[in-house]
């Protein structure tokens, strides 16, 4: 299994997911799993024009996801 970070590329409104971290066998499975639970954005997670899917490199220390709300 691998870890994937899925991140939306377009405008994000209220009650929508911005990104997801998914454990799956491959990118296609990660995208499919991401579509199981969605917000108002709907089942867009398999759309390569709206969502980036990056495999997390487990051999290097890194920050997988950081969430910052500007004030």
N, C-alpha and C positions, 0 to 999 in steps of 0.2 A: 504494500500500500504506500501511497505517496500523499503529501499534503499540498493542497492547491489554494492559492489566494485568488478569489474572483472579485473584481472591482469594476463597478459601473463607470462608464466614460462620459455619459451625458448628464443633463440636469437631474437633480434629485429633489423630489418634493417631500412633504410630510407623509408619514406612514408608509415609507418605502425603505427597503434595505439598500444600504450603500455598498456593502461588501460582505463577503462570506469566506470563512476558512473551512475547507472541505477535505476530508480524508477519503481517497478513492484510488482505484487502480490506474486510471488514466484521465486526461482532461475531459473527454466526452462524458465519462461517468460522473465526474465532479460537477459538470454543468447540469446534468440530468438530476442529480441529487439536490442541487441548489434550487431547482424548480419545484421541489416538493412543498416547501413552505415559502410563500411569497407575501409581500405587502401589496400596496396599491399599484406597484410597478408591474405586477402580473408575471407571467412565465417568460421572462426575457433572458434568462440566464444562459440559454444555449445560443443566443444571438451574438456572434463574434464582433459585430459592429457596435454593440451596446455594452459588452462586458469583456474585460481582459481576464485571461486565465493564466496565472503564472505558477509554475511548480516551485515550491520552497526548497532551497538547497539546504539539506540537513547536515552538510559537512562544514558549514560556516556559521558562526554566531551571527544572529540578525534579529531585527525587530520584525515580527510578522505583521502586526496590525497595531496602529496607534490611532486613537480617536480624539480629536481636539475640537471643542466647541468655542469659537471666539466670542468674546464678551463685548 
